[in-house]
Amino acid sequence: MNPRKLIWQIFPANVLTLFLVTIALSWYGVVALQEFYLHDTESDLEARAQLAAPRIREFLRDHRHSELKEYCIQAGRSSGTRITVIAPDGAVVADSNEDPGAMENHGQRQEIVEAFRGNVGVSRRYSKTLQENLVYVALPLTGIGIERDRGMVDKRADAVLRVSVSVAALDVAMQRIKTRLFFGSVAVLVLAGLVNLFISRNITRPLEQMTGIAERFAAGDFSVRMLPKVKRRASLEVATLAAAMDRMAELLDEKIAAIVSQRNQLETVFSSMVEAVVAIDTEERVISLNQAAAELFGVERGAATGRIVQQVVRNVQLQQHISRTLAARESVVDEIILQGEGGERYLQTTVVLLGNGAGESVGVLVVMNDVTRIRRLENVRRDFVANVSHELRTPITSIRGYVETLLDGALDIREDAVRFLEIVLHQSERLATIIDDLLALSKIEDRTRRGAIPLATGPLLPVVEAAAQTCLLQAEQAGITLDIDCPPDLEVEMNATLLEQALVNLLVNGISYNRPGGRVGLSATPGGEGEEGKVKIVVRDDGIGIAREHLPRLFERFYRSDKARSRAQGGSGLGLAIVKHIAEAHEGSITADSIEGKGSEFVLTIKGQKAA
Ligand code: ADP
């Protein structure tokens, strides 16, 4: 059953109570009034009877019956009362209204029986003779027959005087009072009902208003307050309740604002974390993930939420760790390799249980730290150490071999000794080259990192000429022609010493990896469209060229496309690595292009332009 509105609980109950009270009061009033009136009539009748009694007693004693009758008729008429005199045998002796001879025996009438017993008899009856309600009072008449001794009281009456009066007037008056009472009650009921309705509305209206506002509270709208709305009509209790609810709303509002701001702070921390963080529920669905995670997995944050984790990250290792953490309730720390678009990514991954504060686990939290750069650096360092050791070991082994041979007796054969010592000299020169290049490289790297390489704007031509001069002798020996083409008005931002070294390295390579009669050209031009403010220095040769597969790794330390030739030429395998570092120190770039057997082209781009 649906609960009824409060007003329908208060109002009808009150009206019903009022109705019952009015009915009861009216009924009691009518009855009391009637009773009072009848009593009054009875006393009045008794008084009249007492007044008439001496005369009647006299007539009876003297047997003046016809005078008695006359008196009854007269007295009855003048007092508006019916007067009847009854003999002890019940026979009517005289009557004011009727002929006594025609009247029946009255011995059994209730009031007369009572009077013959010596008491005043009273009765209310409907008279068939007169067809109306009558009140009868009967008075015993004594001392009519033989004189009795004084003191000896014979209770038995000698006759009875009965007086009666019609109460029809009373009935009519009562009827009128009842009608008035009825209309009065109806009027009172209607009025009281209206007042009641007004009061009930006054009680329920504020409660209804409060309910409306409480519903808005429940919907999260705390902008309204109850007390100002209900203040005018509400009772103290309701106003107190409204004030309490307002206080509650205020507190809730503050609490919610605090929680929201706290959540926002956490969200900011969460999303600005470098580590990828993913929260996963017990059914292995993503609860939320931060920006770093979305970028790492290549998904939209919003789209990933709610999806099964396997759909977001396809990685068997990670799935195993999540399942294990959920099942065994213990954390897992491991490095996971994720195949991505940009190659492999190394992720230091921690999977921990996610609690809800009440000690229950609601899922797991995956925190991934991208350690790819560290791993790559470690690899580079490891390769570098291996490469350096290898590069150094070759000449050292060679030197040791020849020195041992010399000590073993070859020193005595002068020709051999000279040849071996020349080889030892050559190998030690190679060692020196490698160490010089290594030192140069680490110096450039170090200074670049510290920002300690000062750049200055100056003409390019002198630097190009100095580089060409350095290589001239080697070119002549190898039968190579050098062509230099550099406009004198080109100015670049450079560190002249380093730039010269880079150009020498490129020219030397062009000469070394070439054939007798070959050409090496160096040309410098200002950058074309889209490359304003830049200068391109191109070193081109028509030498042996480089196979395509070697091009991407050419600038790595110790990387050689043609190992045998490089060693024979006394190369360290570091020349191009040094060029690359010098280009970076100039905030520029170096690219290589080549066709095997036809020649190579290296383009160094740095900041610069034609002098104004
Ligand atoms: P290296 O000291 O061996 O010359 P570099 O770093 O200068 O070392 O060059 C790396 C490798 O690139 C060389 O070993 C060589 O195989 C190749 N190379 C460089 N320049 C040229 C070129 N101009 N023509 C052909 N191959 C070249």
Residues whose N, C-alpha, C, O or C-beta is under 5 A from the ligand:
A	BS01	ADP	N509 G510 Y513 G543 G545 I546 L554 Y559 R560 S561 D562 S566 G571 S572 G573 L574 G575 L576 A577 S600
